[in-house]
Amino acid sequence: MSGDLVIALAQFNPLVGDIEGNAARIVEFAVAARDRHRAGLVVFPELSLTGYPPEDLVLRPGLHRRVRDALDGMAGGIAGVDTLIGAPLEVEGRIYNAALLLRDGEVAATYHKRLLPNYQVFDEKRYFTPGERTGVVEVRDVRVGVTVCEDIWEPGPAAECARDGAELLVNLNASPYHLGKYLEREAVLAARAGETGLPVVYVNQVGGQDELVFDGESLVMGSDGGIRLRAPAFEEGLWCVTYSAALRDVLPVGDSQAPLDELDSIYRALVLGVRDYVSKNGFRGVIIGLSGGIDSALTLAIAVDALGADEVHAVMMPSRYTSAMSLEDARGEAETLGVAYDEISIEPLFEVFLQSLSAPFEGLPADETEENIQARIRGILLMAYSNKFARLVLTTGNKSEMAVGYATLYGDMAGGFAPLKDVSKTRVFALAQYRNRSGEVIPERVISRPPSAELAPDQTDEDSLPAYAELDPVLEMFVERDWSIDRIVAAGYDEDTVTRVVKMVLRNEYKRRQAPPGVRITRRAFGKDRRYPITSGFAAILDRRGKGEHPMA
């Protein structure tokens, strides 16, 4: 009869490609699990040695030499606790997404991930060969069924572990965040527990990696499908459970966390995404162009919460169209949050541009050309700050604007990272109100007044776009759910408005392709999730033949 086994869940934030640094931190976590928690087994996330996703790094031969060296060093540095880690493993010319059990100076067991995801943000079939065998290993007399991420989302691998005598299922994950993801995970783990009668230990990566944010929220599901432990979201650390041989179930050690509400989870994801992108890429802080509007105000608050006020520099660049209210609100936001703040009028520069272009533009009416010149002047100034002070420019555009192209290439799109890239305008308003719950940092009138780019007299966004309350649901249905025009209209939306919005989305792919990366919070973000051609006859088909002629129309 097996005995009780303390299992530590290492919710780990790796740096992709930093094999030696990740290895050293894995050893630190393992020693802490052994010494502070008396763990017999410590479990790390999927590909924890390289970080996830390593992408084309795994195609480099030098990476695999470094992985082997790190494994040798780690195995020798960990004693007295079995340590289950993830790493890419090259075997006879094939690369596997592997889980490795380190025990007292050697690799005691190896398992190759069997189910390779190739949808949404995942490209694992590009890199890895699927494994063929189950992975049941004995840890202190407990038979543990080892699986990796996608393996747990289908019944087969877990059922085969149970067939081969597993008493407990352990799943190593790098499962990125999107809204409602925790509910999907709970349902999957409950299904596997119900099918096998076995408890499930699910360990997830935490941290930001380019567009992706990993929320952690590691879970332990009892054999009855009940949650025994939920680790905190967006936090690195160790959490423990005890497997009881007598009960054939897991018992929590300490308190379990409640899931976050929607706005709280989005805001924390944005903060973590900004913090890790800036720190992991070695920037000294960030530059933000403040406009007095809601998008830049929310971006400023996120940046301060992520990095601290000392690492944030705001620049207000008024023009002839900037209202006194916008100037006052931008100054107030910077003062309230305690960030460095400069004002640089773009009017003299704008005049020079207009004068330089007066001859070729003679007799032509002013239009979006002159509006875009203002945005591009601001982009140049912000990038000058970035170069001089080694700080990253955070752009402030939101998903609604990116979808319909209501943004200026090389202007307000100029920058290194876009925190709100996957946040619709209506969610921007909700997040601003959420952030103000702990004290007003975004003036109420910034939230309540009509949005405006202030690039022309008395301009509002609704001069060019449908009202956001109508636009955002249409965008969600077309972009995130892939609904047809007919289906969106049948849901109660005006046909002319829907067709107009769809056309704007389709013809602005070229802009989105040149936008900076940004935090992914939905199931279908612009970037890795949604990959459309720039050069395409799709919009022309829509115009010539009407709705419904193309499967995606």
Protein Blocks (a to p, Z undefined) as FASTA:
>chain_A
ZZddddddddddddehilmlmmmmmmmmmmmmmmmnopabdcddehklnopaekjmlmpm
klmmmmmmmmmmmmmmpghiacdddddddeehiacddddddeehiafbdcddfbdcdehj
bcklmmmccdfbdcdddeehiacdddehjlmmpmklmmmmmmnopabdcddddddddehk
lmmmmmmmmmmmmmnopacdddddeddehjbccekjpacddfkopafbdcdehiacdddd
dddfklopacdedjddddddfklmmmmmmmmmmmmmmmmnopabdcdddehiaklmmmmm
mmmmmnopklpccdddddfklcfklmmmmmmmmmmnopacddddfklmmmmmmmmmmmmm
goiacdfklmmmmmmmmmmmmmmmmmmnopacddfbdfklmmnopacehilmgcjbdfkl
mgcfklmmmmmmmmmmnopfbdfklmmpccdehlaghiafklmmccfklmmmmmmmmmmn
opafklmmmnopafklmmmmmmmmmmmmmmmmmpccdddfbfbdghjklccdfbdcklmm
mmmnoghkafkZZ
